[in-house]
């Protein structure tokens, strides 16, 4: 067993202690700057001062928040041993041969399966969940077995098969259970958005390196995905970037190359009766569908756009689908301003029913400050809607501003009302754009084609 020292002796250190044991290390000391703790023990291991490090040269495991501060103190002391943050350590821990897990009784099958990571501890439902179910179903339609790793949200069971539900518990216990289930699906392609399930899948790859391919999908253009997937880039096989912007940021800001990156835009399920469309020549219908949240989605700003359109005296209707923290706020806004005939709050609508909603809309509206590549945007365009959106990731991949949609700067949201007015005044153009968008989505974003691409690129075992 290798030795390791843990810096810190508070409650948070117990989690680092548990992970070090799980990774197969021997914890020799706890180090803390607080003299009141020196000489005491934590889990029968001595807590002592930094001065004790003079007798050691083994790795030191630190907290993420104080890594730089502790490293500076160690440098000043002349300590030459490695130091590792907890975030980095957890990733490296699941790559160790000494990790404490027993998968020796796993029976490996003959046929490949695809395992989708859509684990969320909460009951939310968004683009990642919808994407996972949609792609899993398309791959299953090609005769390939698929599985879904998810939390306790039973919505998954309505949209895809073979859901493996995991109740929230401590990380290590959950990882062990997930690893066992993933190993039972070998050989497999594991498709992750980088939840805790990725740690479990990496353990399986450490034990069965030739029986699992690890793919992560960069679903978002935000401060979580870039550093997280950069961290994992040396321990996975490929990162699928769902927009040009995400692909470029990984290259230019994080130094990743085509050895690990793949650019592949999001797909969608083409609606039933595709290509049939009746356009509204009277009241203009504007559709909005998203998590009704302030952060990123900015749905609390919708009233500003609605008010601007009302000021222009446009004969339009807003149809808002979704659930979240802004739902009551929007309902109250409608009631307070007596806009029931102008603004319809639809609540949560099943993904399988959204095509019916988009078929009745003329405009797809998005006010986000950040996206990956909006599935709602693609679905709405497939139904003939004209997108009016903020300039976020995924927009440039499919919209040419002023030609098949309108794009406004993220910080100039009120300009959306001007774009809506322009569409309202040129119905002939609206019809032409709607037909163009339907054909565009069919040609480039059909999930059936995407499923074939997944098999061609990631099934190294040659299919069934």
C-alpha positions, 0 to 999 in steps of 0.5 A: 500500500502506498502512503498518503497524508491528509491535510486538515482534520475537520469534518470535511477531511473524513470524506478525503479519508474515506476516498483515500481508503477506497483508492487503496492508500494507507493514511499515515497522518492528518496535518492541521495548522490548528495547535488545539488538534495536535496530539489528538486522533481522527479515526485512530490516526494522529493529528499533528503539526506541519512540522512533522512533514520533515520526516515524510515525502509522500503525497498530501491530499488537500481540499480543493478550496485551499489547495493553492494556499496549502501548496504555498505553505508546503513550498515555503517549508521546502516539502518536495512530496506531491500534493493533490487536490481532492477533485483531482484525487477522486478522478485518479483514485478510480483509475488505480488498480488498488481501488477497493471494489470486487467485480471479479464475478462479472460475466462479459457478453457477446454483444455491445450495449450502450449505457447512458449516464443521465444521473441527477440526484434531484427530480429535474428534467431538462435537455440532457435527460431528453437527449439521453432518452432520445438517442438511447431509443434511436440506438435501440431501434437499430437492434442494440441493447441500451440502458439508462443510469438515472436517479429516482425520477420515474419520468425516465421510465415513460420515455425509454427502457432499461432504466437503472435507478439509484437513490441518493447516498454517499458517493463511494457506496453509489459508485460501487453499485453503479460500477457493478451495474455497468460491468454487467452491461459489458462490452459497452459504450458508456455515454456520460454528461460527467455525473458521478456515474463517470467515476463508476464507469472509469473503475470498470475501464480500469479493470476491463480496459478493452471492454468499455469505451468512455464517451462524454458529451459536452452538453453546456457552454458554462463554467462547469463543463469545460474544466470538468471535461478538461480534467477527465480528458486524459482518462476518457476516449472522446468528448463530443462537442454539441456546438461549434462554440464548445468545440472551439473553446476546448481547443483555444482555451483548454488546449484539447485537440482532435485526438479527443474532441469530436464536433457533432451537433445535437439531433432531434426526433423528427415529428410525426407527420413531418413536413405538414404545416399550417401557418397562422395568418392572423394571430401570431403564435410565439412559443417558449419552452425551457426550465422556468429558471432565472439562472441561464434561462432568464425566464424572469425577463420574459415579461419585459419582452411581452410588455414591449410587444404589447406596447407595439400593439402586436396581435400575438399570443405567447405560449410558455411551456415548462416548470421551475422557480419562475412558474408562479412568478409568470402566472402572477404577472399574467393575472396581475396584468389581465393577460390571460388571452395573450399569455398562456402558461402551459406548465410541463409538457411531455417531450413526446407531446412537444411536437404538437405544441410547436406545430401550432407556433410561428416563432420559437423564442429563447432568451437564455444567456447560455446554452449548449445546443437547444433541443427545443430550438431544433424541434421548433424549427423542424415544425416550421417555426422561425427562431428568435433567439439570443446569441448563445452556443449552438445558434450559429450552427443552424441559424443564419441571422436574418435569413432563417431566423433572428439572433440578438445579443445576449445583453440586448434582450429588448431587441427581440420585440423588434424581430417579432414585429418584423416577422409579424409584418412579413407573413410571406417570409415567415412561411418561406423560412418555416419550410426552409427550416423543416428541410434543414433539420430533416437533412442534418439533425435527424436522430436516426442518422445520429444513432448510426453515427454513434454505432459507426464511431464508437462500437469497436466490437463490430455490433451484434 
